[in-house]
Amino acid sequence: MRSLAVASPVPPAAAHRRRLRPSASGREVVSQCLKCEINQDRPKGALRIGHSQGNLPRHGSKNLLTPAAAAISVEQVEVSTYLPKGDMWSVHKFGGTCMGTPQRIQNVADVVLGDSSERKLIIVSAMSKVTDMMYSLVHKAQSRDDSYTEELDKVFEKHMAAAKDLLDGENLARFLSQLHSDISNLRAMLRAIYIAGHATESFSEFVVGHGELWSSQMLSYAVQKSGASCSWMDTREVLVVKPSGPDMVDPDYVESEKRLEKWFSRQPAEIIVATGFIASTAENIPTTLKRDGSDFSAAIIGSLVRACQVTIWTDVDGVFSADPRKVSEAVILSTLSYQEAWEMSYFGANVLHPRTIIPVMKDNIPIVIRNMFNLSAPGTVICKQPANEDADLDACVKSFATIDKLALVNVEGTGMAGVPGTSSAIFSAVKEVGANVIMISQASSEHSICFAVPEKEVAAVSAALHVRFREALAAGRLSKVEVIHDCSILAAVGLRMASTPGVSAILFDALAKANINVRAIAQGCSEYNITVVLKQEDCVRALRAAHSRFFLSKTTLAIGVIGPGLIGATLLNQLRDQVAVLKENMNIDVRVIGITGASTMLLSETGVDLTRWKEEMQKEAKPADLANFVRHLSEDHVFPNKVLVDCTADTNVASHYYDWLKKGIHVITPNKKANSGPLDRYLKLRTLQRASYTHYFYEATVGAGLPIISTLRGLLETGDKILRIEGIFSGTLSYIFNNFEGTRSFSDVVAEAKEAGYTEPDPRDDLSGTDVARKVIILARESGLRLELSDIPVGSLVPEALKSCSSPNEFMQKLPSFDQDWARQRHEAEAAGEVLRYVGVVDVLNGKGRVELQRYKRDHPFAQLSGSDNIIAFTTSRYKEQPLIVRGPGAGAEVTAGGVFCDILRLASYLGAPS
């Protein structure tokens, strides 16, 4: 027996020397002991993370590369040295992407050498894609597919090429010799599998574990090139596990610790490079920690040596608040508690192997998630959550995760209520078919119980339940065993949810406003997560809506603009000028994902470039198709909030509002046709709007940019009683009568208004009074009157003889023949000290409305207008003696588009944007 001298103890203070410093390559790599950093930041009296103390002996180093073997023999030697434990150890785990090429392996070596920790334990995965290749080898061999030999050659060539690039001299010769030997053994074993047409689990796991053997050996030699003391560890000699379920093993910590101490007594070193993923059974049979088990390896070994911290090196900057592929505004979280990280990994977030948390949590060892390809990123620290940490530092909901491809199984029946053992019978049947239950939800009445399982397992689950409950179903004690396919789970995770009132309300409000239907809900009494089941096609939209609502990202509106004419084009230009401001100041992200006119339409998946939308309409536009346009918007599953903005005056477009709202698409419009059309259609729209979270805004239908509808609603909602609404509602007719004075003829003023763009192309559309009548009927209906447009008498300004003119030009040519009649009316009004004004009146008390030309005294507010201003007077119970007046520009593309824009921002506020 060889004797090993024990070095002098190292003072405990030596364990606290982990400061950030550059490596030999000049790159900053590893911070000081996180336990120290966390304790330094704690206020007095706060929970502090402890250090292991005691004698910390140093040892020399010797490199031993143990050849791979089917069974691992553990040499029984007397332990003559101590395995030091405590904060002098830092554990690093490097994933397959980090080890993907020779250059990356060298970069890993640089990071290892740049860590100033006293002792380092490095766990590595196989090179990128190698584990998949090894599984493929086994599958092809047992399928008697001869191409397994070619696949094995590719594996050999990949590692040989990497070694030749990375290593040289004696180290290269040693590695290639071992590689040749391993490949030869694998070829023989795969041949046996090929002949048998079957591979046992132990054979398969022995084969697939070779990727870690080779990658760790190459890294060990790369570290040794610098002259550092480094040993290589085959963790099959150390980690002992026992099966605990399908594709699951539990570590035997006591036996593993004994074996680690024995291993260290033979090969003490300051740097140890070890294999991830692989282990052995108590009988020394090679096995694995199952898929993605290298993280688990690092956590187990970190626990065995009581490490200062475990750093998991990946290809992302840390843990995101949501999947960044689904939520582009997802943010990196600076800290997570152990419980939060575990919940996230369980629900599919790409954080860690789900069981990685368990070993480190019991010893209070922090885990740091770092990016190997962005060393400047601080990463995410996973540690114990201090009990007295300020609740305002982070959001109560830390993150969101999803699981797709699930089915919901619902077992329902009155015979379940109060019957002991029903749940046990259900889940015993599920267990017998080996299905994995993701979540469970049961009504307190015990009338039904539902649970989610993977879609691929639901057929077996359903069959098993029908067999188990055949008699109960036949007798009617159970009414049904129902399967709902194509489901997903959305989980909101956060430790502070338990102490923050209203979190559930905010989550469900966000989902409702995005028109998401929730099929099932589950929440544990710990309140670390709220889980909902929904349609898979709604999952991304639900994720974005929930993420946005908790202010982790912007409120995003996906907008489709119908009618890029004068008003629509002006709105698009206004949006263009304000998009950046809205993002920066109001947390609103406006994406115009479609524009359609009468003949062409432009569609975009992520948002039209509003700086050049006109050019894109000409170059990339498709033939206009309203149904396809709406389908493009409604079937988009990325943006949770969809909005159609109708800037036309088209009756056909307005007839679709009800269907759009039923699909969960919000509608904003200056188009008066829907609200002034048939009464039953209007009432259906308003009923649907009140019954759902889908919004219908139409402020610009009456006063363009003036707050007429909102003022009326404010009065009604605060309990005021409307008596009368009277106003000049047409900017065109306001302009005409404001300028019809002195010696000017009526036809000259109309021609001037037409030339200035105040009138429609055919001035008769304005002079007929129909537009004013539509505004009157809208206000009448908003006031509670059930009137049809035909109930409103309209005093048309178009002479009867000119109504049949075939064109606008003919009308304008013949209009001067009626100037004398108009001059007479003006003279009579002036003689009485009055002016002519074209007004609309809603007489709420008598349930009537009308549109007519009236005369007003010169001191009346209606006589004080200029230009194209509108004015509306509300006479109410509160404003009886002096009506409430709203006055301002009521016509023109800028103010009308501004009114529509205001409705868009109002919608964003309703959907959760800061007000």
Buried (B, 14 or more C-beta within 10 A) or exposed (E): EEEBEEBEBBEBEEBBBBEEEEBEEEEEBBBBBBBBBBBEEBEEEEBBBEBBEEBBBBBEBEBEBBEBBEEBEBEEEEEEBBBBBBBBBBBBBBBBBBBBBBEBBBBBBBBBBBBBBBBBBBBBBBBBBBBEBBBBBBBBBBEEBEEBBEBBEEBBEBBBEBBEBBBEEEBBEBBBEBBEEBBEBBBEBBEEBBEEEEBEEBBBBBBBBBBBBBBBBBBBBBBBBEEBBBBBBBBBBBBBBEEEEEEEBEBBBEBBBBBBBBBBBBBBBBBBBBBBBBBBBEEBBBBBBBEBBBBBBBBBBBBBBBBBBBBBBBBBBBBBBBBBEBBBBBBBBEBBBBBBBBBBBBBBBBBBBBBBBBBBBEBBBBBBBBBBBEBEBBBBBBBBBBEEBEEEEBBBBBBBBBBBEBBBBBBBBEBBEEEEEBBEBBBEBBEEBEBEBBBBBBEEEBBBBBBBBBBEBBEBBBEBBEEBBEEBBEEEBBBEBEBBEBBBBBBBBBBBBEEBEEBBEBBBBBBBBBBBEBBBBBBEEEBBBBBBBBBBEBBBBBBBBBBBBBBBBBBBBBBBBBBBEBBBBBBBBBBBEBBEEBBEEBBBBBBBBBBBBEEBBBBBEEBBEBEEBBEBBEEEBEEBEBEBBBEBBBEBBBBBBBBBBBBBBBEEBBBBBBEBBEBBBBBBBBBBBBBBBEBEBBEBBBEBBEEBBBBBBBBBBBBBBBBBBBBBEEBBEEEBEBBBBBBBBBBBBBBBBBBBEEEBBBBBBBBBBBEEEBBBEBBBBBBBBBBBBBBBBBBBBBBEBEBBBEBBEBBBBBBEEBEEBEEBEEBBEBBBEBBEEBBEBBEEBBEEEBBBBBBBBBBBEEBBBBBBBBBBEEEEEBBBBEBBBBBBBBBBEEBEEEBBEBBBBBBBBBBBBBBBBBBBBBBBBBBBBEE
